[in-house]
Each structure stands twice: as C-alpha cells, then as structure tokens.
Amino acid sequence: MEFGAASSSRVLSGNKFTCISPVSSTSTTRRHQVSVHPTSLYHHQQQQLFSNACFQISRRESALKKAVKMSKDDSREYELSSLTALSPLDGRYWGKVKDLAPYMSEYGLIYFRVLVEIKWLLKLSQIPEVIEVPNFSEEAQSFLQVLIDGFSMDDALEVKNIEKVTNHDVKAVEYFLKQKCQSQPEIAKVLEFFHFACTSEDINNLAHALMLKEAINKVMFPVMDKLIKALCTIAKDNAHISMLSRTHGQPASPTTLGKEMSVFAVRLSRERQAISQVEIMGKFAGAVGNYNAHISAYPEINWHQIAEEFVTSLGLSFNPYVTQIETHDYMATLFYAFIRFNNILIDFDRDVWGYISLGYFKQITKAGEIGSSTMPHKVNPIDFENSEGNLGKANEDLSFLSMKLPISRWQRDLTDSTVLRNMGGGLGHSLLAYKSALQGIGKLQVNEARLSDDLNHAWEVLAEPIQTVMRRYGVPEPYEKLKELTRGKTVNNESIREFILGLELPEEAKFNLLKLTPHSYVGAAVELARNVDAAVNLVNGKKVLEPCI
C-alpha cells in the first residue's frame, strides 16, 4: 500500500485564477493618447504624465480587486497537494517523513481502531461465560484477520463517509465492521458484540498506544540508531586527530576530534535507551474506569483480569487505575525523553556548525547546488541548521503534549482528543531533523591542516601539565608562575622549552615535559574514542538496545 498516493494525486493546476501577481492576471494594455499643442508643450507633458499615473493607479486597483476576489472564489477549490498542505511535513518535507504516515496519520488511527475492535470481539469469543459469543471457527477467525491485514485506503475512506452521518469517529468504525461482517454467518449472529461494554476511549487509548509503539519501533528507532552509529564511525575514524578544545570560547587543553564525537554518540545512546524503556500503557475499563457496564451484564466474570489479558496481548502495559481515559502520564514521560534526545542533537548541530566555521570540517559540495543567491563562493552548513530548526519545532510540540495530556477535568474532558491528533507533528519534525543531521554528517570532510595549525599556535595550553608536574615535585607557586608566563601573552615552543629547562625537577620529569606538544597532550582521548562502540552497546555493527517499547 502506498500512503503517499492519495495526497500526491491532488495537484493544484496552474491557471490565470491562481496567479498571485495582479500583473499576471492582466492580459491587455491600453494607451492614453493626448493631443499636444506646440505652444503649450510643457503643460501637455505634465497633463500626460498625470493622466498616465492616474490610469496606472486605477488599473492596479482594479487588478488587485480581481485578484482578491479570485483568491476568495478559488480558495474553496484547492485540493491537498505538496503546494497546498498547511504543514510542511505534508508538503515540502513529505518525502522525508512519509514513513510515519501508516502509523501517525488519520488512516493509521482508523486502522488501529479497527484492529482493537476486532481483537476485542475475538477475546470475547474466548471467555466461556460469554456464551452468546461462541468460539469462532478458523474460517471466521481468518475472515476477521483479513479485515485487519487487508485494511486499505478505500476502507478508511468508507469509515470517513459513515462518520459524515454519525458525526462520531469511533461509532463509524463499529458500523463499518458490522457492514463488513454481515456476509460471514458466524460473525453476523454476534454483530452487537462489536464495541461491547466499551467507551470510545477504550478503543482510542489502545489505538494511540499502538500508533506510538509501531511508529517509534519501525520508523524512529532505526533512524536514531543510524545517527548514533554514524557518530561512532566518525569517532573511531578520527580518534587520533588532535584538536584544540575551547572552553568559554577560549583555547583549552587539547582533545581529539574523535573523542568529542564519541561524547555525543554516548549521550544520544543513553537517551535512546531511556525511550525504549518507557512503558506504553493502555486501559480497557469502560466509561469511568470501574467496569460498570461489564459487571452489569456478566457479574460473575473477573473483568479486571480480562482487561489486563487483553491489553497485554496487544504488547502494551496495563494501567488498572484510570478514569474514562488512560491518564497519558506515560506519554509525557515518552515525549520528554524525545526532547532530551533532541536537545543533545541540537548541541551536536551547533558544535559542528562551529567547527565548520572554524574550518575544522570542510563540506563536500554537490554539482548544481547553490549556497547563496548572491555570494557564489558559499557552502553553508544548511543540514545542521535545518536539523536544529526542526528539533526546536519538535520540542515545542512534544513539550505541549507532555504538559497538556496528563490534565483532564474530573473523569474526562475532550481537550485531549484534538491534541492527540497532533502527535505526528512532534515525531515528524524529529525524524526530519535526524535525517538532516545524517545528511550533513555525510558531507563532512576533516581538515587536518586547519586543526594542526590551531594547535601550533596554542602552546600556552601546556601550562596545565607543567604546573601539575611542578605541584607533584613540590615546586612553590606553580600555578602563579605559569600564569605569569602565559596569561595574555604569546607563547611558543621556545619560551615553553626555556621555562621547563629552568625548573628544579628530576631529569626524567623534565624530559617528559619537553616531549609534550599541543598535538600530543590529549590524555586518554584516543582510547575513549576507540572504545565508543562498547559505550553505546554496539555489537558487530548492530545496536543492541532492548527492550523496545
């Protein structure tokens, strides 16, 4: 099934009624002709200029009125396409986020509602006390499974057409299933047990949980893992490439490029792991969470146990203490975990942006691409900027969801219903950002010469190891002496060497200090970068981060 087909087929055709510029909608030009008497040429010229100006103003006002009227008239004829989509996720960026559509779209919501309704009917058929719904034959079970497996875009549209009559989206699913199952003799006898004892939120909360579970496991995690793996590769490949650190924007103790990349790999991995451990929860306890209707019909059945069995059979965790709605606390936890992951990636985007600005990275150019409309030389770090921007938008959406969804008046109000339809936005902008960052990483080329040049001009960073060794051997005021030598002054190899030779230190200690350079003074950075795979739990190039949610 191609989820982009319906959207992409709705193309807004261009014609004179869709032109924005009033000039484009005006096809003819008129000329004002004025007779000019030779003895009053000046006055005639002024009259002609004034007349032409008035005509131009009148013509433009007329064209503008036509354009406004045309816009009002035509706005009702606009169909959804990449040009008319209100969200850029459904327009400009559709190709990069469409993998989420089977799960986070209206289609996805309807599909999972259908799945839950059918699975509940099957569960009822397995409860001995519910004699009105006997065990289904293999043929009947297969019939129901086909409704799930073969659910199509046309089926979803049929549900939407029923909703136009019912004005109730969940009831439309129930009616759709009853219509579909009339042809199956066994199921036709128990049609009224579709949606038995259910409130709409019993169906909806499980559908939303399954939407999130599937979208994250099948779409989000693979791209997040690919991003972490790409950072691990950069870390290992550049484990030995020395780099000048900067704290407060100023030169600091050297590190390696690989080690700095490994920091982000480990941080992202930790948050990815946290996301995978969030319990995706569901309820199935009726109108206010007490199984009122269930018990009234079958008081002898342990409905709490049945509900728990049903929810967990869908791969979800059971929440027994609820109102009409599942409390959505797990969603807040989940979305805040994504925000933490995204914040770390923003930090990475900004750091790499800065490294590109310093010249530490070059960007591989692509034939035909343009960096600036006026400055031909530019190769901008647009992938990291796009990533940062979309992460900010994602975090805004996810933060709102996290704060809003756990709050509902008394046993429930409807504010969560419309908000839940926006979950795809936060995930969509996150996914777009991850892919932009990956695209940017793929263009990076380390500029070792520039990195080396910076280090060659930063001999003052060796003040730290020298004063530390001086402390070991009891040299008085080591910090103060190095401060006097280096702070605010130009320091080079010769001045550092002269200072070391003048110290009262053991010859071996002097020898080791004299061997130090800004390139070699990197501590354990090389080892840390080379061991990054173990730190992020990578085994043979495959990420092991279980359990998935």
BELKAVEN-V223988 format. One record per backbone hydrogen bond with DSSP energy under -1.0 kcal/mol. NH is the residue of the N-H (numbers start at 1). CO is the residue of the C=O. If there is no record, write none. Layout:
nh:NH co:CO
nh:NH co:CO
This chain:
nh:8 co:4
nh:9 co:5
nh:10 co:7
nh:11 co:9
nh:18 co:15
nh:26 co:23
nh:40 co:37
nh:44 co:40
nh:45 co:41
nh:46 co:42
nh:47 co:43
nh:48 co:44
nh:49 co:45
nh:50 co:46
nh:51 co:47
nh:52 co:48
nh:53 co:49
nh:54 co:50
nh:55 co:51
nh:56 co:52
nh:57 co:53
nh:58 co:54
nh:59 co:55
nh:60 co:56
nh:61 co:57
nh:62 co:58
nh:63 co:59
nh:64 co:60
nh:65 co:61
nh:66 co:62
nh:67 co:63
nh:68 co:64
nh:69 co:65
nh:70 co:66
nh:71 co:67
nh:72 co:68
nh:73 co:69
nh:74 co:70
nh:75 co:71
nh:77 co:74
nh:85 co:81
nh:90 co:87
nh:93 co:88
nh:94 co:91
nh:96 co:93
nh:97 co:93
nh:98 co:94
nh:100 co:97
nh:101 co:98
nh:103 co:100
nh:104 co:100
nh:105 co:101
nh:109 co:105
nh:110 co:106
nh:111 co:107
nh:112 co:108
nh:113 co:109
nh:114 co:110
nh:115 co:111
nh:116 co:112
nh:117 co:113
nh:118 co:114
nh:119 co:115
nh:120 co:116
nh:121 co:117
nh:122 co:118
nh:123 co:119
nh:124 co:120
nh:125 co:121
nh:126 co:123
nh:127 co:124
nh:130 co:127
nh:131 co:129
nh:133 co:130
nh:141 co:137
nh:142 co:138
nh:143 co:139
nh:144 co:140
nh:145 co:141
nh:146 co:142
nh:147 co:143
nh:148 co:144
nh:149 co:145
nh:150 co:146
nh:151 co:148
nh:156 co:152
nh:157 co:153
nh:158 co:154
nh:159 co:155
nh:160 co:156
nh:161 co:157
nh:162 co:158
nh:163 co:159
nh:164 co:160
nh:165 co:162
nh:166 co:162
nh:167 co:163
nh:172 co:168
nh:173 co:169
nh:174 co:170
nh:175 co:171
nh:176 co:172
nh:177 co:173
nh:178 co:174
nh:179 co:175
nh:180 co:176
nh:181 co:177
nh:184 co:181
nh:188 co:184
nh:190 co:187
nh:193 co:190
nh:194 co:191
nh:196 co:193
nh:198 co:195
nh:202 co:199
nh:203 co:199
nh:204 co:200
nh:205 co:201
nh:207 co:203
nh:208 co:204
nh:209 co:205
nh:210 co:206
nh:211 co:207
nh:212 co:208
nh:213 co:209
nh:214 co:210
nh:215 co:211
nh:216 co:212
nh:217 co:213
nh:218 co:214
nh:219 co:215
nh:220 co:215
nh:221 co:216
nh:223 co:219
nh:224 co:220
nh:225 co:221
nh:226 co:222
nh:227 co:223
nh:228 co:224
nh:229 co:225
nh:230 co:226
nh:231 co:227
nh:232 co:228
nh:233 co:229
nh:234 co:230
nh:235 co:231
nh:236 co:232
nh:237 co:233
nh:238 co:234
nh:239 co:236
nh:241 co:238
nh:243 co:255
nh:247 co:250
nh:250 co:247
nh:252 co:245
nh:255 co:243
nh:257 co:241
nh:258 co:238
nh:260 co:256
nh:261 co:257
nh:262 co:258
nh:263 co:259
nh:265 co:261
nh:266 co:262
nh:267 co:263
nh:268 co:264
nh:269 co:265
nh:270 co:266
nh:271 co:267
nh:272 co:268
nh:273 co:269
nh:274 co:270
nh:275 co:271
nh:276 co:272
nh:278 co:275
nh:282 co:317
nh:291 co:285
nh:295 co:291
nh:296 co:292
nh:297 co:293
nh:298 co:294
nh:301 co:298
nh:303 co:301
nh:306 co:302
nh:307 co:303
nh:308 co:304
nh:309 co:305
nh:310 co:306
nh:311 co:307
nh:312 co:308
nh:313 co:309
nh:314 co:311
nh:315 co:312
nh:316 co:311
nh:317 co:280
nh:319 co:282
nh:323 co:325
nh:324 co:411
nh:332 co:328
nh:333 co:329
nh:334 co:330
nh:335 co:331
nh:336 co:332
nh:337 co:333
nh:338 co:334
nh:339 co:335
nh:340 co:336
nh:341 co:337
nh:342 co:338
nh:343 co:339
nh:344 co:340
nh:345 co:341
nh:346 co:342
nh:347 co:343
nh:348 co:344
nh:349 co:345
nh:350 co:346
nh:351 co:347
nh:352 co:348
nh:353 co:349
nh:354 co:350
nh:355 co:351
nh:356 co:352
nh:357 co:353
nh:358 co:354
nh:360 co:355
nh:362 co:445
nh:364 co:443
nh:369 co:366
nh:378 co:375
nh:382 co:380
nh:385 co:381
nh:386 co:382
nh:387 co:383
nh:388 co:384
nh:389 co:385
nh:390 co:386
nh:391 co:387
nh:392 co:388
nh:393 co:389
nh:394 co:390
nh:395 co:391
nh:396 co:392
nh:397 co:393
nh:398 co:394
nh:399 co:395
nh:400 co:396
nh:401 co:397
nh:402 co:398
nh:403 co:399
nh:404 co:400
nh:405 co:401
nh:407 co:404
nh:412 co:409
nh:419 co:415
nh:420 co:416
nh:422 co:419
nh:423 co:420
nh:425 co:422
nh:427 co:423
nh:428 co:424
nh:429 co:425
nh:430 co:426
nh:431 co:427
nh:432 co:428
nh:433 co:429
nh:434 co:430
nh:435 co:431
nh:436 co:432
nh:437 co:433
nh:438 co:434
nh:439 co:435
nh:440 co:436
nh:441 co:437
nh:442 co:438
nh:443 co:440
nh:444 co:441
nh:445 co:362
nh:447 co:360
nh:451 co:447
nh:452 co:448
nh:453 co:449
nh:454 co:450
nh:455 co:451
nh:456 co:452
nh:458 co:455
nh:461 co:458
nh:462 co:459
nh:463 co:460
nh:466 co:462
nh:467 co:463
nh:468 co:464
nh:469 co:465
nh:470 co:466
nh:471 co:467
nh:472 co:468
nh:473 co:469
nh:474 co:471
nh:475 co:470
nh:481 co:477
nh:482 co:478
nh:483 co:479
nh:484 co:480
nh:485 co:481
nh:486 co:482
nh:487 co:483
nh:489 co:486
nh:496 co:492
nh:497 co:493
nh:498 co:494
nh:499 co:495
nh:500 co:496
nh:501 co:497
nh:502 co:498
nh:503 co:500
nh:505 co:503
nh:510 co:506
nh:511 co:507
nh:512 co:508
nh:513 co:509
nh:514 co:510
nh:515 co:511
nh:516 co:513
nh:521 co:517
nh:522 co:520
nh:525 co:522
nh:528 co:524
nh:529 co:525
nh:530 co:526
nh:531 co:527
nh:532 co:529
nh:535 co:531
nh:536 co:532
nh:537 co:534
nh:538 co:533
nh:539 co:542
nh:542 co:539
nh:544 co:537
